[in-house]
Amino acid sequence: MRVIICGAGQVGYSIASYLAREENDVTVIDLDRNAIEEVSETLDVNAMVGHASDPEVLAAAGARDADLIVAVTDLDEVNMVACQVAHSLFGVPKKIARIRNKGYLGPEWANLFSRAHMPIDVIISPEREVARSIGQRLRIPGTTSVVPLARGRVYLVGVMCDEACPLLNMQLEQLHGTFPDLCIEIAAILRKGAMFLAGPDDQIQAGDEVFFFSDADHVPRAMAVFGHEEHKARQITIVGGGNVGMNLVRLIREEHKDVRIKLVEVDENRAVEISKAMPDIVVLHGNILNASLMREAGMDHTETLIAVTNDDETNILSSLMAKQHGCQRVIALVNNPSYANMTGPLGIDATVSPRSSTVSTIMQHVRRGRIKALHSLRGGLAEIIEAEVSETIPLANVAVSDLKLPKDVAVAMIMREDRVILPRPDFVIRPGDHVMMLAAREQARKMEQMFSVQVDLF
């Protein structure tokens, strides 16, 4: 499959990395020569310096034979025009664009991106994806990660285990005997910055972040088993009144109508604008890192603080200060992947990465053969794979105990028709089953190739 990626930033680089390792023909375009040099040196792709919407550049990148264009430059207008040119001049069948400006995304302009006008097949808004990701954590309080699979019937959930966790020092093989009716499977443990797939003899230790698959209906009980019985927040403070903050306010108002929202914005004009547009929320103007503003915001009565400014350090520090002032739970937006694994030990309950959220969403629209979903966990330490079993792959018509899987690959859940199944050793996997797996980073490519090397679009 031939793919053109416009933009060599974090998102473009990540998508190129995923597709290149499946031996696709990938070309990356960017105006930044340094970014292109990094792509060329570290990935097995073609890399070009040029303007992504220039017809000559697109032609040189192979647009006439391309199956897909993914436009993720920093400029919405370049992304839009690149897709338009790819469609009008080269007939590229599938076009995906990242659009940040909310002015293009209003419901009154819903027809803008139709095939009759500007034919973009998939619009990705990072701000909306981040808000959606945070919303999932608000629906299941106490989680560090929430990944819906199998059309929302299965969840991959991350949870921190402290000294009070009831499962400490229990061998994992005892879990199903202790809770026989609980449809969960502990798949991986992140301990002191290193992730490993959980085995039957492993034990959970205080400070571990545990990742488990669960039937969606069993998640609340599973959280209680881990010692997390937090109720959904009724008092939420949002730090940052940008696009992410506004999308988050709208999401909370739609899904949690009884929640009281406070929003802190450092820019006075922006704070006034938000206050007029949203009179039903309390808007405070000032620097959240000021202790007096923390007190004014009533942090000792706040159940959840969500820091979504454009500055990672502000988000991290405000989260830590909020905890010191009595806030029960904090969620921070973190762009820099170097910070991601530091926040848990600091006491930050959950982090959200715009890059990871955007890449995961885009990859859902690039379906690799029988693979239905592919998510990176903790910056690529492991990968979650949902795949449909066909007659021709080695998993078909084989009992779980007889599977010849690479080391560090775990089959955790099966979706058969409308049933979520926790597979026992004698369970036979059938064609048509949806298999949920967790694979260490170095094994993920083998699993993807097992299901199909070919990339399909939908």
N, C-alpha and C positions, 0 to 999 in steps of 0.2 A: 504494500500500500504506500502511496506517495502522499506525504503530508508537508504542508508549508506552515511554519510557525512564525508569526510576525511579532517580534519582541523577544529580547534575550534577557529579560529581568528574571526575578525569582520564579514567577509563574511559568514563563516561557521555557526557562531552563528545565524546570521540573517536568513539564509535559514532554519536552524533547527527550529527556532522560528515560521516561517511561516507554515512549514509543520506539526509541532507538534500540533499546535492549530486546525488543521483539523483532529486530531485524527488518524494520520498515525503512523506507527511503525518506528521510526527514531532512528538510532544509530550514534553517533558522535565519531570519532577516532582522537586522537592527542597524540603526545609525551609529551606535556606540562601538567604535573599533575595539576598545578594550574588552567589552562584553562579548563581542564576536570571537576574539582571540581565545577567551576563556572557554567558550562553547566548543570551538574547534579543537582545543588542546585536550579537553576532558571528555568529550562525547563523540561517539561514532556517527556524526551527522555532517551534512554540508552546512557551511556557515557563510553568509554574505553580508557585507556592509552595504547598506542602501536604504532608501525610503520605502517602507512597506507597502504604500499605496501606489507607487510608481509602476505603470504597466510594463515598462522595460525591465524593471527589477523583478517583478513577478514572473514575467516571461522567462528571464534567465534562471529563476528558481524552479522552473518546470511546471508553471501553473497550467499549461495546456494539458498535461497528463495527470494533474493532481486530483486526488480523491477528496481531500479535506484541507481547508485553511482554518487556522486558529489564530485570531488577531487579538493579541494581548499586550500591545504597546501601551505606553503611559498616556496616550492621547486618544480619547473616544473617537474623535473625528477621523483620525488615521485608521483606526480599527474598522469604522463604518465604511469608509471609502475603499479600503483594501478588500472588504467582502463584496462591495458593489462591483469593483473592477474584476475581481475573481469570477463573479457570476456573469457579468455582462460581456466581458471580452474573452473569457477562457472557459466558461461553462463548468466551473468547479461545483460538484454536486452538493457538498456539505460545507456550510460556513458557520463558524462560531466566533462571536465577538464579546470581549469584555467591555461593558459600558458602565461608567461610574456616575456620570452626570444625571441626577434624578430628573432633570428637565426633559430628558429623552424617554424616560421610563414611566411618565404619568399615564393613567388610564385613558385620558382624553386623546393621547397620541398612540394608542395601542395598534393602530393600523400602519404606523410608520414602517415597521420592519416586515411587512407582508411581502410576498413574492411580487406583487404588482408595484411596489414602491422601492424599498431598500431590502432586498431579499437576504436576510440573515436568519438562519434556521434556529439558532440558539443564542439567546442573550444571557450573559452572565454578569450579575451585579455583585461585586465583592462585598459591598456594604449589606446587601440583603442576605447574602450567604452567611456572613458573620452573625447578623442578627438572628437568623434561623438556627445557627449552631448554638448560640447562647440560649435561645428559646427552648431548645431540647434539654439543656441542662436545668433550666428553670422548671420544666415539666417533671423532671426526675431529680429532685434536690439531693445533694450529697455526691453526685457523680463528678468525675474529672473528665470523662469522655463519654459521648453517646453517639453510636453509629447505627442508624436503622438499616436493616437488611430485609430481603424477602418481602418487599412491598410493605414494610413496617411490621411484619409478624415476628421478626427476630431482632434483637438488639445486641450489639457489642457494647459493653458498659465497662468503664474504668472507675475504680474506687480506691481511695486511700485507706489503709488499715493502720489504726493507731493502737495504743496499749489496751484500749477497751474493746477491740474487735473480738467477738466470741470465737472466731475461727483460728486464733493464734495457736501455733504449735500442733494443730490437727493435721494428720496426713491427709492429703487431698483425696486419696482413695476411699476415705471414710465419709466423705461429704454426702454421697448419694445414699449410703446406708443410714446416715443421721437424718437426712431430709429426703426421703424416698419419693415424695410427690413434687419435688421442686425441680423444674426443667431448666437447669443451668449447667454450664460446663466451664470451669476455670481453665483458661487457655494460656495465659502468659502472666509473668510477674516481672515488674520493673523494680530492681533492688540496687540502690546506690549507683544509679546511672546506667546499669547494665540490664538488658532484658533477656529473659530466657523463657522457653516454652515450658509450661508446668507439666510435671510428671506425677504419677500416682504416689510416689514416695516423698514428694516435696511438701514442705510446710510453709505456711504464711508467717512472716515475721513482722513485728511492729516497724512501721516506716515503709513497708512495701506498697506499691501501687499494683493492684490486681486487675486484670482484664478478663471478663467472663462473657460468654454468650448466654442469652436467656430468651425463652419464650416471652414475648412482649407482655403477656398477661401476668407473668411471674416476676417481673422486675421489682415491683414494690416489696414483695415478700423477700426477694433476694437481697435487696438493700437492707432490710431489717436483719437478715442473717449476718450481714457484714457489720452490723452495729450502726447502720445509718437509717434512722427513722425520722429524718428531718421533714417537717411539714413544708408545704409550698409557701414561699415568702409572701407576706401581705404588705411589707414595707420595703420598697426598693429604692436605692439611690443610684442614679446613673451619672457618671463623670464624663463629660464631653458631649457637646451639643452639635457635633458634625453629622454627616450622613448616617454613620453607624448608629449613633445615639438616637437620631430621629426614627430610623427604621425600627430600632428596639422599642422605643416608646409606643409606636403604632402596634407592634406585635403584642406587647404586653396588654395594651388597652383592648385589643381584639380578643385575646385568649384568657386574660385574667382581669375581669372587669372590677373585681373587688380589691385590687392592689392599689395602694397609695404610692405614687411615683414622685420622687424629687429628682431634679436634674441640676447639676452644677456646671456652669460654663464660665471660662476665664475671660472671654471677650464680652465686653458690656453690650455692644450693639447686637451681637448675636443672642445674648441672653434676653434682651428686650424683645427681639423678633420672635424668639421661641415662646416667651410668655404671652405675647399677643396671639400667636397662632394656636397655642395649646393652653387655654385658661384653666383647664381642669387638673393641671399638674403644678407643683411648686417649683419655680425656677430660682436658683440662687446664683448670684454673680460673684466670682472671686476665684482665688487659687486654692484648690482642694488641699494642697500641701500645707496650708496655713491652719494651725491647730484650732484657732478660734472659729474658722469656717467649718471644721469638722464638728465642733460642738454645736454650732448653729444648725448644721444639717441633722442634728440629732442622731449621731452615729451610734450612740449607746442603745437606741431603740430600732436601729436599722437591721433588718434580717439579712439582706443581700446588697452588697455594693458591686456595681459593674463598671469598671474603668475602661473606657473606649476612646480616649483621646488619641491624637496622632503621635504621641510620644511614649515609647515603651517605658522609659524610666519613670515618667509621671504615673503611668498605669500601675507599675509595680510598687512604687513608693506609696501611692495613695491607698493601695490595697493593704499594705503592711500597716500603715497608720490607722486605717479604718479598723483593723483587727485590734490594735492597741486601744482604740477608743470604744470597743465593745461591740463592733459589728460581728454578726454571727458567721457570715460567709462572704467570700470575695471572689470575683471572677475578673480576670485581666486580659485585655487584648494585647498580644505580644507579637510584633512583626519579626524581630530578630531571633532566628532559630537557636542561636547560642544561649539565649536566656531561657528557653523553654524548659530544659531539664533542671534549671536552678530554682524555679519558682515553688515547686512542691515542698522541698525541704525548708523553704523560707516561711511556709504557712499559707501560701496562696492556694485556694481550694481548686481552682480550675483556670486554665488559660485557653485562649482561642487565637488561632493563627489565620489571618486573612489569606495568606498564601495557600495553606493547607486546605482551607475551606473552598477556595476558588478552584484549585487543582482537582480536588475530589469531585466537585460538581462537573467540571469540564470532562473529566475522565468517564463520568457516567454516560456521556453522550458519544463516547468512542468505545463501542462495544467490541471486544476482542473475541470473535467466534462465540463460544459458549460462555465466556466470562461475562457476568451480568453486573458485577460491581468490584471495584478495586480501591481500597483505602489504605493510605499510609498511616502508621501508628507511631507517634512520638518521633516525628521527623525522619521516618524511614527505618527505625529499628526493627520493625516487623510490618507485615502487610496482611490485611484482611481480604480474603478472596471469596466472592460468591459466584458459583459456576453451575451451569446446567450439565448434567451427565448425559453423554450421547452413547450410542451403542459401541462406538469404536475406541473409546478411551480405556485405559487399564483399570479404572475404578468400576466400570460397569459390571454388574452381576457378580460382584466379589464381596465377601463378608469383610467387615471392618478389620477383624483380627488378621485377615490374610492380605491386606493391602500392602503393596510394596512401595511405600512412600519414602521420600528422602528424609534424612534426619532433620529435626527441627521443623516438621510440618505436622499439624494436628487437624484432623477432621472433627469439628465440634458439634455441628447441628445439621440436620437434614430437614428440608421442606419437601414433603411429598403430597402433591395435590394441595389440599388446604390444611394439612396437619404438620405441626412442628414436632420433630422427633429427636430425642436425645439418643444417638446410636450406641447400642451396646456391642460388645465384640462379635456376637453372632448375627448382627444386623446386616442384611445384604442390600447393597446400594443398587438401585435400578435405573435404567435410562429414564430420563425425564425428571429425576430428583434434582432439587437444588441443594448443593453442598456448600456449607459455610466452613471455611478453613482459616487458620492462622499460620503464616509461614515466616520464618526468619528471612531477613532481607536477602541473604545469599541464596536462598532456596526458592524465592518467589518466582524468579524467571522460569525455573524448571516447571513449576506448577502451571504457569501461564501457557507455556509451550505444550504441556500435556493436553490441555483442553483445546488449544488451537493456536497456531502461529499466526494465522490469518486474522486481520482486523476487519470487522464489519461495522457498518454505520447504521444508525437508526435515528 
